[in-house]
Amino acid sequence: MRDDMHTCPVCAYQQLTDPPSDYAICPCCGVEFDYDDATKSHAQLRAEWIAAGLKWFSRATPPPQGWDGWRQLAQGGFVEESLTA
């Protein structure tokens, strides 16, 4: 992973090319920063993404090979590893 990558505070995707601000959109969870998180917390947006089935958002950016939303959340410290098994 490149050193200049950023992590999404909603889904823990670690390959954002832009900081999570200024209307950048996470290709993983689809959150548009400074828009979606202007009225909802990152925890609320995360819960909505989980409830919707942790689906990859972007059609232009494919998910990393072997991508797993639960594993990503666990590695980001948002859920316990035991919940992902």
N, C-alpha and C positions, 0 to 999 in steps of 0.2 A: 504494500500500500504506500502511496506517495505521502510525503511529510506534510503537504499542504492541503490534505483532505480534512473535512469536517464531519462531525457526527450529528445525526438528527436527534434532538432532545425528545422526540416523540417515540420513534421506533428503534433507535440505536443503530440505524444504518450508518456505516463508517466511511462511506465513499462520496459524501457530498462534495462537489467541486467548488461550491460557494458557501459562505457562512450561512447558518439558518436565520436569515434576516432579509430585509429589502425585497420581499415578495419572491424569493427563491422558492422552488417547489421540490420537496423530497420525492425522488422517483420511486421510492419504496412505498411509503404510506400515503403520499399525495398531499401532505400538509403544505399549504402556502403560508410561509412565515410572514409575520406582520399583517396577515389578513385573518387566517383561520384561528391563529393563537391570540388575536386581539380581543376576542370575546370568550375564549375557552382556554383552560389550562392545558399544558402538555399532557398531564395525566388524563384529563377528560378526552382529549383527542386520541390518546393511546387506547383508552377503553373503547372508544367508538371503532377504531381500526381493528381491535381484537374482536369486538362483537360482530363486525362485518366479515370476519374470517381471515384476517391477516393476509389479504390479497395484495400482490404486487401491483402498484398503481400505474407505472409508466408503460406505454406501448412503444415509446422510442428508445428507452434504456432498458435492456433486458436485465433480469436479476442475475446475480453472480451464480456460477455453476454450483449446484447443490444447495442453493439458498433455502433457508428454513426460517420463517418469521419468529417462531417460538425460540429457536436457538439464538437468533439475533437478539431478541429481548433479554434472554437469560445472560448472554455474554455482555450486554449493556447494563446489567444489574437491575433490570426492571421486573423480572420474574425469577423464581427459584428454578434451578436446573431440574429439580425433581418434578416440577409441573410440566416440563416439556417432553418427558419420556412417555 
